[in-house]
């Protein structure tokens, strides 16, 4: 399984599937169970993401270095649990 992150300027999305997304058919094959585990682990660590892998998340200049460090640490924990 590969985890993917797709970005466009300040937007991003996270999904889990066998390969990089190319179209809606690939998106339909994402592992929603893996995303749910990732999402809830991030939430448990205070990082609030869009609740579905097909929704966009946004970064902001309001995010501090501490916010980013917290997010990276939470993501490392979440990835390790998959």
DRENROKE-366056 format. One record per residue (C-alpha): x, y, z. Coordinates in steps of 0.05 Angstrom, whole numbers. Layout:
BEGIN
+--------+--------+--------+
:      x :      y :      z :
+--------+--------+--------+
:      X :      Y :      Z :
...
+--------+--------+--------+
//
This chain:
BEGIN
+--------+--------+--------+
:      x :      y :      z :
+--------+--------+--------+
:      0 :      0 :      0 :
:     26 :     70 :    -14 :
:      3 :    132 :     20 :
:     -5 :    193 :    -23 :
:     -9 :    266 :    -15 :
:    -32 :    310 :    -72 :
:    -21 :    384 :    -68 :
:    -41 :    447 :   -105 :
:    -13 :    510 :    -74 :
:    -44 :    510 :     -4 :
:    -91 :    451 :    -15 :
:    -75 :    378 :     -1 :
:   -109 :    311 :      6 :
:    -87 :    245 :     36 :
:   -107 :    177 :     11 :
:    -83 :    106 :     15 :
:    -81 :     61 :    -45 :
:    -37 :     18 :    -90 :
:    -11 :     75 :   -132 :
:    -14 :    150 :   -146 :
:    -83 :    177 :   -163 :
:    -96 :    194 :   -236 :
:   -172 :    198 :   -239 :
:   -237 :    185 :   -204 :
:   -231 :    110 :   -216 :
:   -167 :    109 :   -176 :
:   -200 :    150 :   -121 :
:   -257 :    100 :   -117 :
:   -206 :     46 :   -100 :
:   -174 :     83 :    -41 :
:   -170 :     45 :     25 :
:   -221 :     82 :     66 :
:   -207 :     39 :    127 :
:   -133 :     60 :    127 :
:   -155 :    132 :    119 :
:   -203 :    126 :    178 :
:   -148 :     99 :    222 :
:   -100 :    154 :    200 :
:   -154 :    208 :    209 :
:   -173 :    186 :    279 :
:   -100 :    180 :    302 :
:    -87 :    251 :    276 :
:   -150 :    275 :    311 :
:   -128 :    241 :    376 :
:    -64 :    281 :    371 :
:    -99 :    347 :    360 :
:    -93 :    351 :    284 :
:   -159 :    364 :    251 :
:   -163 :    340 :    178 :
:   -220 :    336 :    129 :
:   -259 :    273 :    148 :
:   -254 :    239 :     80 :
:   -196 :    224 :     34 :
:   -230 :    257 :    -25 :
:   -238 :    324 :     11 :
:   -185 :    379 :     10 :
:   -145 :    404 :     68 :
:   -113 :    473 :     71 :
:    -49 :    501 :     98 :
:    -43 :    573 :    122 :
:      8 :    624 :    142 :
:    -27 :    622 :    209 :
:      5 :    553 :    222 :
:     64 :    562 :    268 :
:    128 :    521 :    270 :
:    100 :    487 :    331 :
:     35 :    469 :    292 :
:     77 :    439 :    237 :
:    120 :    400 :    285 :
:     58 :    373 :    320 :
:     28 :    353 :    253 :
:     92 :    317 :    232 :
:     97 :    280 :    298 :
:     24 :    260 :    295 :
:     31 :    236 :    223 :
:     92 :    194 :    240 :
:     52 :    161 :    295 :
:     -8 :    151 :    249 :
:     34 :    122 :    193 :
:     69 :     74 :    241 :
:      1 :     48 :    263 :
:    -22 :     29 :    193 :
+--------+--------+--------+
//
